[in-house]
Amino acid sequence: MSKQVIHPLTGHVYRLTEDGLVEVTDPATGARGVFDFQARWQSGELRHADLQMAGWVGRLAQRRTTRQPEQ
């Protein structure tokens, strides 16, 4: 299961995708948008995301890609 958080004020669902982006879904309308961890729009109907939520969900993927393997 992927990392997922529900925004406490808007109810939007923030989910980490397999490619390290953040998918935001509005459960009331079904609208979706894809953003990077700095809440920059990538694709989809939703054009705005909460910077803090996108960062919290998306930073895990950024840390994993920059970590060097232990020798």
SERO-4910 file (N, C-alpha, C, O; in steps of 0.05 Angstrom, whole numbers):
BEGIN
 pado doro    nc1    nc2    nc3   cac1   cac2   cac3    cc1    cc2    cc3    oc1    oc2    oc3
  Met    A     17    -24      0      0      0      0     18     25      0     38     26     14
  Ser    A     10     45    -16     26     69    -17     20     88      5     -1     86     18
  Lys    A     38    107     10     34    127     31     11    145     23      9    154      0
  Gln    A     -8    149     41    -32    165     35    -40    181     60    -39    171     82
  Val    A    -48    206     55    -56    224     77    -81    239     68    -83    247     45
  Ile    A   -100    243     86   -124    259     80   -120    286     93   -114    289    117
  His    A   -124    307     77   -121    335     86   -143    340    106   -166    335    101
  Pro    A   -136    350    130   -156    354    151   -177    376    145   -198    375    157
  Leu    A   -171    395    128   -190    416    123   -205    412     97   -230    416     96
  Thr    A   -192    404     75   -205    401     49   -216    374     44   -235    370     29
  Gly    A   -205    353     58   -213    326     53   -200    313     29   -205    290     23
  His    A   -182    328     15   -168    317     -8   -150    295      1   -138    296     23
  Val    A   -147    275    -16   -130    252    -10   -103    256    -24   -103    259    -49
  Tyr    A    -81    255    -10    -54    258    -20    -41    230    -20    -39    218      2
  Arg    A    -33    220    -43    -22    193    -45      4    193    -61      5    206    -82
  Leu    A     24    179    -51     49    177    -64     47    156    -87     38    134    -82
  Thr    A     54    164   -111     53    146   -134     79    130   -136     99    137   -123
  Glu    A     79    109   -152    103     92   -156    126    108   -167    149    101   -162
  Asp    A    121    129   -183    143    144   -195    152    168   -178    166    185   -187
  Gly    A    143    169   -153    152    189   -134    137    215   -135    146    235   -122
  Leu    A    115    217   -149     99    241   -150     76    238   -130     71    217   -119
  Val    A     61    260   -126     39    260   -107     13    264   -123      9    284   -136
  Glu    A     -5    244   -120    -31    246   -133    -51    257   -112    -53    246    -90
  Val    A    -65    278   -120    -85    290   -102   -112    285   -114   -117    291   -138
  Thr    A   -131    275    -98   -158    269   -107   -178    283    -89   -175    283    -64
  Asp    A   -197    296   -101   -220    308    -87   -242    288    -86   -255    284   -107
  Pro    A   -247    275    -63   -268    254    -63   -296    265    -68   -313    249    -77
  Ala    A   -301    290    -64   -328    302    -69   -334    303    -99   -357    299   -107
  Thr    A   -314    309   -115   -318    313   -144   -305    292   -161   -312    288   -185
  Gly    A   -286    277   -150   -271    258   -165   -248    270   -181   -234    255   -195
  Ala    A   -244    296   -180   -223    309   -194   -196    301   -183   -193    296   -159
  Arg    A   -176    298   -201   -149    290   -193   -128    308   -205   -132    321   -226
  Gly    A   -105    309   -192    -82    323   -202    -57    309   -192    -57    296   -172
  Val    A    -36    313   -207    -10    301   -200     10    324   -196     11    342   -213
  Phe    A     25    323   -174     43    344   -167     70    332   -158     71    308   -151
  Asp    A     91    348   -158    116    339   -147    116    345   -117     96    356   -107
  Phe    A    138    340   -103    138    343    -74    138    373    -65    134    379    -42
  Gln    A    142    391    -85    140    420    -79    113    431    -89    111    456    -92
  Ala    A     94    414    -93     67    421   -101     66    435   -128     48    451   -134
  Arg    A     85    429   -146     84    440   -173     68    421   -190     73    397   -191
  Trp    A     48    432   -204     30    417   -220     44    402   -242     62    413   -255
  Gln    A     37    377   -246     48    360   -268     27    353   -288     31    355   -312
  Ser    A      3    345   -279    -19    338   -297    -44    336   -281    -44    335   -256
  Gly    A    -67    334   -296    -93    330   -283   -110    354   -281   -102    377   -287
  Glu    A   -134    349   -273   -155    370   -271   -150    389   -247   -153    413   -250
  Leu    A   -142    378   -224   -135    395   -201   -109    410   -207    -89    397   -215
  Arg    A   -108    436   -203    -84    451   -209    -70    462   -185    -48    473   -187
  His    A    -82    458   -161    -70    468   -136    -69    446   -115    -87    430   -112
  Ala    A    -46    446   -101    -43    427    -79    -31    441    -55    -16    461    -59
  Asp    A    -36    432    -32    -24    443     -7      6    436     -7     13    413     -8
  Leu    A     23    456     -5     52    453     -6     61    435     17     78    417     13
  Gln    A     51    439     41     60    423     64     52    394     61     68    376     67
  Met    A     28    389     52     19    361     49     34    347     27     43    324     30
  Ala    A     37    360      4     52    349    -18     81    343    -10     92    322    -17
  Gly    A     93    361      5    120    357     14    122    334     34    141    318     32
  Trp    A    104    332     52    105    311     72    102    283     58    116    264     65
  Val    A     83    281     40     79    256     26    101    250      6    110    227      4
  Gly    A    110    270     -9    129    266    -30    158    265    -22    174    254    -37
  Arg    A    165    276      1    194    276      8    205    249     14    229    244     10
  Leu    A    189    230     22    199    203     26    211    192      1    232    179      2
  Ala    A    198    196    -22    208    187    -47    234    201    -54    252    188    -65
  Gln    A    236    226    -49    261    241    -55    284    230    -38    306    227    -49
  Arg    A    280    225    -13    301    214      4    310    187     -6    334    181     -5
  Arg    A    292    170    -14    299    144    -23    315    144    -49    332    127    -53
  Thr    A    310    163    -66    325    164    -92    353    176    -88    370    170   -104
  Thr    A    357    193    -68    383    205    -64    401    190    -46    425    195    -44
  Arg    A    391    171    -31    407    155    -12    425    136    -28    417    122    -46
  Gln    A    450    135    -20    470    118    -32    469     91    -19    465     89      5
  Pro    A    473     69    -34    473     43    -22    497     39     -3    519     49     -9
  Glu    A    492     25     19    514     20     38    533     -1     27    524    -20     14
  Gln    A    558      2     33    578    -17     24    588    -34     46    605    -51     41
***
